[in-house]
């Protein structure tokens, strides 16, 4: 599939890594040519993201998302491919120093939700 090919090419670009981080940037550009739209990805795979608030717990727990299971009609292989792409892209932006903090955590959470 096209997704598998893009993931494989990005992995090859990372193998050809150099000290300046250009390989991570090149791999990221292959994996995510446009900015991540988490809401569009959630909608495409039937994931509904809403927050469940807990009384008397930490701020992080109060904002913990409740994720519904995607419908069976959504192709599991497509979800898995999207999650792999998202994980590798996130690893690349972290390695290149382009993203950090809560943005990175949100990207990893989305991959897990998939």
Phi, psi and omega in degrees: 000164180297318180300316180297321179295316180297317179298315180297317179297320179294320178297320177296321178297325179288328177297327179273036186293151174230168186293338185278351180086004180297327180296319178296319178295318179296315179296318179299317180298326177290319185282327185221075184293339174236158181303143179299131173242089184301322180296320179293321178295315178301315180295318181299326183256010175072025178268131178250124185247112173222163185260142177246122184265136178250131178284135174074016178246179184295163179299322179295318180291325179298327182264011182298126182286149172251120185251129177274152180290134180294151180298152182298337182290341178285129184296119181298323180295322179292320177297317180297317179296318179295319179296317179298316179299315181295318178298312181295319179298319179293318176302319180295315182291328176292315180299325180276354180075022183273333182226153177199173173066220187296330179298319179293316179300317179298320179295316179294320177299319179297317178299318178295319180299327180294000000 
